[in-house]
Each structure stands twice: as structure tokens, then as C-alpha cells.
Amino acid sequence: MTTYYTEDHEWITVDGDVATVGITKYAAEQLGDVVFVEVPEAGASFAKGDDMAVVESVKAASDVYAPVAGEVVEGNAALADAPETVNEDPEGKGWFCKLKLVDAGELGSLMNADAYKAFCDGL
Amino acid sequence: MADTTTENLKRTPLHALHEELGAKLVPFAGYEMPVQYPMGVKEEHLWTRTEAGLFDVSHMGPCFLALADGIGGGDDAHAEIAALIETLVPSDIAGLKEGQARLTVLLNEEGGILDDLIITRPIGEEAQGSLYIVVNGAVKDADWALIERSFEGKAVLTHADDRILFALQGPKAADVMSDFFPGCEELKFMRHMPFELNGSRCIVSRCGYTGEDGFEVLVSPEAGLPLVKEMLTDDRVKPIGLGARDSLRLEAGLCLYGHDMDTTRDPIEADLAWVIQKKRRERADFPGAERIMKALADGPAEVRVGIQPLERAPAREGTVIEVGGEAVGIVTSGGFGPSVDAPIAMGYVRAGLAEPGTKIDLMVRGKARPAEVCALPFVAHNYKR
């Protein structure tokens, strides 16, 4: 399994042709207390960069973009009743959805952990 | 995100303290202001409801309006300055007792709301003929220009936004304040007292905008900075940012100018008819009186209401309200209420739909989300009456 990162602060862990997607610890900290998450339903398809999910803090709503193209295999239903999971474990239990990849080649444009860390340090 | 306009933003006298406290600073009303501290919006909100939260509101527009030919004429002088300001606001200012404050609205000629403001009659014979006024930060320059233009030669306006204006809000605020300003705990809601602090005159008012008991203090930067720092060493006091200020006032059902009211809304639509006392209704001598008296008599076409979403999705400002697929209103403030632990909102609906319990749909990201019109506030006010 390999984990990639986007400049929009999403992580994507690839296992075969299915990838799990969520927002990074950095993003969760920036958002503050998450009070609502809308994850996509199984069967939904997204192109890279499409609005895929919504995460809302007390103050504001933020869109989460599809880091790569794919079809949703599963949305994390647990977040509906426990949105705070995104703050508590953003890169674990706070995952948003699982995507079946359309083009594994798109992963090449994303950052690895070291590159993402350097990216955040530069912000 | 980088904000290229940051360098043009003004700073309050507490700016360096905010940075020291680890605040996240954002542009607000032309100032660089703390939106939250490391504690986070939700915890800051809950802290204010149970302990005491300290808010820097120095970006607002405190000012003094005084008769040009001198103050100190007792009741006659008060009547004179009240008669001037009453040409711009629909509240009974003449009838204020010494030390009493009133929330009112600044009106344009059409009866639209230019701002909401608090007007206080000072205490003491020698201070009569002056008023202490606090307007909103975002529109203070326009408000002040209007006041100065309206009373040229008759009254002098002194801006006091170079001072520190801070609020201490929450059930423990009075206990904390009494350590610094002995006797202020006896004040009732919307009353004020002047104090001397290290040779500096400050104004302590029992008011605020969180729905909690609390105080606002106007004080010089020299006396105010050490005061605020010392208050923050008290275990009951935490600094609170604009994020929690917004969720607190929304739970309390209080309007945010430029969002829940603006120049297109009159006070009746905004559900602020109570700011127009009987004496003023009888005289109907305020700007836009024709429209406002008609709205009072016939009822407004649209009215501000509380909105309770029935699902977990918050509905933000600008969300369209529908009934049976037809647009019937708009959300003007919406978010999440940490104390009610649910999404909450305010907005305008057609008058016939204003009854609490009325079913409405909130169009959130293209999807109709069920909601109900509800009574305000969402959290009961805890004022010292």
C-alpha cells in the first residue's frame, strides 16, 4: 500500500485498484471542530478535481475534491453520526470514501509523504 | 492561504497579545482580528456559556456625541442631545435614565437599517448633553460621516476607536469583573458605570452579544492592556475569537449587521419592532416612518425567523428556503450551535410562513433538506435583569 497526498490536503492510500481517501491531519487542524461530513454514495463517479465530499466546521463549509478519477465503492457512513472522527483520527478512522481507480497513472502527479511534509512546512 | 491585503489592515491595541496567545488572525471589518485561539471555536463557545470569555471588540466604533455649546446642563441638555439623535434612530433616547443604554437602529430615509448601535446616557449632571454610542466596526466610517453631517454646528462627535473595547461574557463574568471594578456586579443589564483605573477613565457597561450575562469595557490602551493581561491569568477567563462570537450570537438569536439586516430591511421585517418605543410610534417622526408604520400596522411582507434544520447538515448564509418547490425566503446566518449541539440558522420567510413549526426546505447543495421555522433564541438569554 502506498499513500499519496494532494496540495488540497487530501491523502489517498492505494491498495490494488481501490484507494481510500480522506483529509490530512494538517487539513483537519486548519478546519477546527468538524460538525458535519457529507460523503459520496457508492456508485458515484468523479473526474479528478470534482467536488466529492463536504466537510463543515462550526464556522464554514469546505469542499473536498476527488484527488484522482474514480467510482465510489463505499462512503464512510460512520461519519454521519460521528463527524468528530475527522479531528480525532483524520488519516485513519476518519476516512471519507473508497474509490475504484480509473487511471492509476494519475497517481504520478501526487506527492509522497516527504514531499507533502515539505509542502506543508512551506505554508 | 496568503492574503495580499493583510498589510492594509488595521490592528487593535491588543494585536500583539493575540499573536502571543497563538490566535489565528483573519481580516474582519478592515482589521486583522482573532477568529480563534488554540482552544478552537467549539470549546471557546462552550467555555463562554459556562465560565467567562474575553473578546477583543476594539474594531467596533465607540464614540461620544456632545452638544457643541457645551455639556453639563442636566436634564435639559440630555433632552437637547436626545432630540438630535432621535432624528436618525426610532428609539426613545430622551426617556433614558442616567446610566441606561438602549439598542437601536440607524435608519435611512426609506426606513432601511444602516446599522444597529447601542446608545448610553451618561451618569452625572456634568456629563448630560453627551451620549456614549457604539456602532459596528464594518460600517463605522459611514455611520460617523452621517452623524457628523446631520449635526454639523450642533453637536461634536469624538471617535474613541483608538482605545481598547473588550467584552467579558459568561456566567462567571460578574465575579471576575468585581475583582477589578468593585460594585460593577450590581449593575443591571443595559446599565453602565464609569470607573477610574490607574488614573484612566473607563466605561463599564453590562451588555454584550452572546446571550450571556457580561460586560463591555472601554479603556485607554495604556490602562487596558495590563488589565486584559491580568484578567487572562484568572483560571475562569479564556480569550475567545470571532468564530465563537458568531456562533454564540446566532444561538442567542441576535442579528449580525450586513447579514441578518441591511439597508433593504426595515426594523419590522428584522423583528426589531421592540426598538421603537410607544412614544416614538405615536410621533412617527423618524426616517422612513411611513414605511415602518405601515409595516407595523399591516405586518411586513417578509420577516426574520429562527430556523431549525431537522437533519445534521448546516445551512449557511445564502441558502434558499423553499416550500413545495417554490422559493419563499433565504437564510441570512447559518451554522452549527455548539451548545444546542445541532445546526441552527436565521433567515427571512414570507410573513404567512413565520409561525414556529412551519415546515420548510433548505436547498443545501441542490438537495432539499427538511427544516422548521422556530422561535428565537435557540439558547435562553442569561441577562442580569
Boltz contact constraints between the chains, C-beta under 6 A:
constraints:
  - contact:
      token1: [A, 32]
      token2: [B, 40]
      max_distance: 6.0
  - contact:
      token1: [A, 32]
      token2: [B, 41]
      max_distance: 6.0
  - contact:
      token1: [A, 33]
      token2: [B, 40]
      max_distance: 6.0
  - contact:
      token1: [A, 33]
      token2: [B, 42]
      max_distance: 6.0
  - contact:
      token1: [A, 35]
      token2: [B, 336]
      max_distance: 6.0
  - contact:
      token1: [A, 36]
      token2: [B, 312]
      max_distance: 6.0
  - contact:
      token1: [A, 36]
      token2: [B, 313]
      max_distance: 6.0
  - contact:
      token1: [A, 36]
      token2: [B, 314]
      max_distance: 6.0
  - contact:
      token1: [A, 56]
      token2: [B, 314]
      max_distance: 6.0
  - contact:
      token1: [A, 58]
      token2: [B, 41]
      max_distance: 6.0
  - contact:
      token1: [A, 58]
      token2: [B, 42]
      max_distance: 6.0
  - contact:
      token1: [A, 58]
      token2: [B, 247]
      max_distance: 6.0
  - contact:
      token1: [A, 58]
      token2: [B, 336]
      max_distance: 6.0
  - contact:
      token1: [A, 59]
      token2: [B, 41]
      max_distance: 6.0
  - contact:
      token1: [A, 59]
      token2: [B, 243]
      max_distance: 6.0
  - contact:
      token1: [A, 61]
      token2: [B, 316]
      max_distance: 6.0
